[in-house]
Amino acid sequence: MNNIYYLWLIPFFPLVGFIINGLFGKKLPKPVIHWVANVAVWSSFTVAVIAFFDLLKVVPGQRILVDPVYRWIFTGGLAIDIKFLLDPLSAVMILVVTGVGALIHVYSIGYMHDDPSYYRYFAYLNLFIFSMSILVLASNIVLMFVGWEGVGLCSYLLIGFWFEDEEKAYAGRKAFITNRIGDFGFILGILLMLVIFKTLDFVEINKILIYHGETLSVTALTLIAIFLFIGATGKSAQIPLYVWLPDAMAGPTPVSALIHAATMVTAGVYMIGRLNLLYAHAPVAMAIVAAVAGATAFFAATMAITQNDIKKVLAYSTVSQLGYMFMAMGVGAFAAGIFHLMTHAFFKALLFLGSGSVIHAMSGIQDMRQMGGLKKYMPVTYWTFLTATLAISGIPPFAGFFSKDEIIWSSFASSRGGVVLWAIGVITAIITAFYMFRLVYMTFHGENRSPEEVKHHIHESPAVMTIPMVILAILSVIGGWVGVSPVIGKLFGVENSNIFEEFLHPVFAHAHIHFHHYSEATEWWFMAISVGGALLGILIAFYLYIKRTDLPRKIALKVWPLYKLLFNKYYVDEIYYYLFIHPIYLISLLFLWRFTDVYVIDGVGVNGSAKSVRFTSRILKYWQNGDAQVYIFSFVLGVVLVLGYLLLA
Amino acid sequence: MPYNGILIMAVILFIIGITGVMVRRNIFIMLMSIELILNAANLVFIAFARAFADPAGQVIALLSITLAAAEVGVGLGIFVAIRRTHNTVNVDEINLLKH
């Protein structure tokens, strides 16, 4: 284990940016604000790239570099360090976080240029990059939790960025509280980990699991894995805690791109990747992960079909894609999950930036029913958006194809997967292609349906917004070529075509998940099915939204109960409201407030202690009356009592 | 024990003194009562000095007489001043700090 003494710079730069903009931003001119923020995050990215190349210099088997900064907590047998860890997994993740983060910082200059709280926005964005890099680089789970909470805070602050709007402030609170529920599980997981392993350091835990894995109680490991996964369902928007993510779209669109698509929401996937050995030792927990993930992927995709808000479609799509990633984690295809995390970061960030560009052009309108025909007004946005859509739909050779296909294939081939998961994967892929092309057709094709006053200033976004989009579009095309499956690689005569998996292999090597072997022909067939499914989805979308635009309404009327169910998102928000929120509200109102707060805390606690002091002093004051003779009488009385006691006893 | 009489005398003096301090309101009488208490203590010192043939008791008694003289000097000075400014020697009426 070698040292790398400059890793702390990655979180350090954005922290400095946050402090400058947060403390003095109000008085700084706008160019200074965005230069500070951008220089900070681009510096982090540069350091991350340098660190990545330093990591490549090390022999593959020993690629664990640490940067011990500070011993944070040292008590009894417990030592928690502020220590950063760079291995292939965190290297990939930190490059994605700082790279995509930097591009979105640039884009934000254009998107937020009219906002009165410009400095606050960039301060929060820097704080987010700081927290996220802490999360990613942490070498123990407590430090990871610090970052985990930090990104949750930034998410809350940025969702409720326009807090004057009550609905947006509410969305921020919803995200924060939903995440708190998950975090409760996460904390339990950490505590149980401490009990079982006596250490919280990832490297140490892995050592214990490799050498003494069999001696540990499987029940305990399963519990830890499930508790941590509960945390992940909150942060990464899985069933049952996904409800906050669609509402999180209340925040500025670049925030949705950065936090709620590319980076923060993937933290749960990253956490499972980090603790892959623990999950490998808890097959039940992995099965739960896979089942929840499959359900999430499918249900979120169905909910995306009926949405009319351009960002809501993308939000449900994100939930669904996160389901894919967790599905990969659940069947033990860790590298495939991380691979999809990376490609998804590219194309989903791009989709959000594209939708932001559209919203920007449409003067804030997000309803797709008022869009249409934007292709000719904003060509750059259209072509980059189309690239990302093809990528998410899984059309070769775009990035999403390689990662998604690997997940779908692994969910079939893994000994912990099965044909059911595979079927869910394929059906979800069809739905994904359908709703994404529905979005593209409704937004960019056909007739323009926007109001007149909006229509005449539809324009292409400035270069500061389009250039990040073009870069992400390029990445959405070529980003998948680092992880080409060997079957396809062979076709082009390339050996070891899956560089990505090979790079990550040392991290996941000890998990020992068994994959069944199938003939190449089988693999080709499965690939053909998923690509064919995606093409089918596109075709249906084309037929319904270009050829026969009258049909969607008719179909909706025909299956009205189903349509209504989907349109209202399975009434999950309402169910939660009546099952949890309303009862808690009532209990708070009637019991916790009217009784506990008013009588117990205020009555007994605060006023009670004051009253008791007043009461006793009211009695004692007759004694302390300033009359020396009374004092003397007290002395004499005391002496007589003490003497009497001594003599009689 | 041959000194019982002296000790009983001291106890009587002490009780008279302390009762005087407690019940009288005239500050001069109270000061005189305090002198009685001191002298009761002196008497006990002397008695035990003789009983144990130890001169230390007499030394302490002498010291306490000296202290009592100083105390009376200061006390009487204050009381005369109070008598002059407040025109009273009743402790119940000397209660400026209370108001």
Interface residues (C-beta under 8 A of the other chain):
Chain A: G626 D627 A628 Q629 I632 F633 V636
Chain B: I18 V21 M22 V23 V91 D92 N95 L97 K98
